[in-house]
Amino acid sequence: MAKATVRLETEDRQLLERLAPKFGGREQALREALRRLAADQDRKEAFDAFLKAWDEEDGPLSEDEIAAVAKRCGL
């Protein structure tokens, strides 16, 4: 696999250095971050699909209902 070069701002480098020991190094910390970011995106896409299906079947949810479901799902 080819190595990728990523340029980080000072603040981002400091965050990476702080997290690296917890995840077994800088590369592992970045891999974990990518996995978590992808999982977060997957959850958001599933939530949007849920809302669309709900809307098609039962009509739209109110803003309060959407906020309550999002909070319950950690979104």
C-alpha positions as CSV (number, residue, x, y, z in Angstrom):
1,M,0.0,0.0,0.0
2,A,1.3,3.4,-0.9
3,K,2.0,5.9,1.9
4,A,0.0,9.0,2.0
5,T,1.3,12.4,3.1
6,V,-1.0,14.6,5.1
7,R,-0.2,18.1,6.1
8,L,-1.5,19.1,9.5
9,E,-1.8,22.4,11.1
10,T,0.0,22.9,14.4
11,E,-3.2,22.4,16.5
12,D,-3.9,19.2,14.6
13,R,-0.4,17.9,15.1
14,Q,-0.7,18.6,18.8
15,L,-4.0,16.7,19.0
16,L,-2.4,13.8,17.1
17,E,0.6,13.7,19.5
18,R,-1.8,13.7,22.5
19,L,-3.8,10.8,21.1
20,A,-1.1,8.7,19.6
21,P,0.0,7.0,22.8
22,K,-3.7,6.0,23.5
23,F,-4.0,4.3,20.1
24,G,-0.6,2.7,19.6
25,G,1.1,5.5,17.6
26,R,0.2,8.3,15.2
27,E,-0.7,6.0,12.3
28,Q,-3.1,3.9,14.5
29,A,-4.6,7.1,15.9
30,L,-5.3,8.4,12.3
31,R,-6.7,5.0,11.3
32,E,-9.0,5.0,14.3
33,A,-10.1,8.6,13.5
34,L,-11.0,7.6,9.9
35,R,-13.0,4.6,11.1
36,R,-14.9,6.7,13.6
37,L,-15.5,9.4,11.0
38,A,-16.8,6.8,8.6
39,A,-19.0,5.2,11.2
40,D,-20.4,8.6,12.1
41,Q,-21.2,9.3,8.5
42,D,-22.9,5.9,8.1
43,R,-25.1,6.7,11.2
44,K,-26.1,10.1,9.7
45,E,-26.9,8.5,6.4
46,A,-29.0,5.8,8.1
47,F,-30.8,8.4,10.1
48,D,-31.6,10.5,7.0
49,A,-32.9,7.3,5.3
50,F,-35.0,6.6,8.4
51,L,-36.5,10.1,8.3
52,K,-37.2,9.8,4.6
53,A,-38.9,6.4,5.0
54,W,-40.9,7.7,8.0
55,D,-42.0,10.7,6.0
56,E,-43.1,8.5,3.1
57,E,-45.1,6.1,5.3
58,D,-46.5,8.3,8.1
59,G,-45.9,11.9,7.2
60,P,-43.3,14.3,8.4
61,L,-42.0,14.4,12.0
62,S,-42.0,17.7,13.8
63,E,-38.7,19.5,14.5
64,D,-39.1,18.5,18.2
65,E,-39.6,14.8,17.2
66,I,-36.6,14.9,14.9
67,A,-34.5,16.5,17.7
68,A,-35.6,13.9,20.2
69,V,-34.8,11.0,17.9
70,A,-31.5,12.5,17.0
71,K,-30.6,13.0,20.6
72,R,-31.6,9.4,21.5
73,C,-29.5,8.1,18.6
74,G,-26.5,10.2,19.6
75,L,-26.6,12.3,16.5
